Amino acid sequence: MSSSGLFDISSWFDDIRRMNKRQLCYQILNFGMIVSSALMIWKGLMVTTGSESPIVVVLSGSMEPAFFRGDLLFLGNDVQEPIRAGEIVVFKIEGREIPIVHRVIKVHEKSSGDVKFLTKGDNNNVDDRGLYAPGQFWLQKKDVIGRAKGYLPYIGIVTILMNDYPKIKYIILAALAFFVLIHRE
């Protein structure tokens, strides 16, 4: 590091040049271990929660005042547990990439055991039928990817910023990879 700035890039490259091949391989393996550990933790959460996406970020203000944009939701998805009115679910609509976080407002159970339900954002004036696939008026359990079990306020704002400004995401990832590579311990 130089006195003229917080980070001196030329000294980083000097550190990498001074490393022998063995040290460089060790650093690359270290980085690989960090990435694979993160993936294993994510897959472990998927198995324990029963949800294909155990953590989601609220992307809009449709659930205010219950959840705000940037809140981080922890999901579970016990398929044996019935869906009830008032429960907050995260569901995916066919043809849409981004899941939606809304509250169940009506549940219809048939004698055959078939369950259909209707959702609505707390901050929206109308139900979600306009968001569903064409011709779809109700959701089914197969559409649910998780149910809200807890949350951390505003923690997910970082994710929103990285999606809104992709260059920030690549700069952060490159900086993290670089730090792992030059760190000698």
C-alpha positions, 0 to 999 in steps of 0.5 A, a space after each residue: 500500500 502506498 501513502 498516496 492511496 488506499 490501494 496500490 495496484 502495482 504492489 499487488 502485481 509485485 506480490 503475485 510476481 514474487 509468488 512461486 508456482 506452488 504458492 500461486 496454485 495454493 491461492 487458486 485452490 484456496 479461492 476454489 474452496 471458498 466458492 465450493 463451500 458457499 455452494 455447499 452451504 446453499 445446497 445444504 440450506 435447500 435440503 434443510 428448508 425444502 425450498 429451491 430458494 431458501 433465501 430471497 430478497 424483496 424486490 418491490 414495495 408491493 408487500 409494504 408495510 410487512 416487508 420493504 424493498 431490500 428485506 432478506 426473507 428466509 424461506 421454508 417449504 414443508 409440503 405436508 403443511 397446508 397453505 392457509 390464508 394470511 400466510 406469506 408465500 413466494 411463488 413462481 409463475 410459468 413464463 416469468 423468471 423472478 419469483 413473487 412474494 405475496 400474501 395468500 388471501 383465499 384458499 379453496 380446498 376440494 373434497 378430492 384434496 386439490 388446493 388452490 389459492 389466491 394471492 395479493 400484495 399487501 400494498 396492492 389494490 387488487 389481487 394477483 390474477 393479473 400477474 398469473 399466466 394467461 388463463 390462470 386464476 388460482 395458484 397451486 402448491 406446485 407454484 410455491 417455492 417457499 413460505 416466509 419464516 423470518 427476515 432481516 430488514 434491508 440486508 438484501 439492498 446490496 443484491 438489488 444494487 448489484 443487479 441494478 448496476 452489474 458493473 459493481 457486481 463484477 468489480 466486487 467479485 474481481 476484487 474478492 478473487 484478487 484479494 484471495 489470490 494475493 493473500 499469503 496466509 
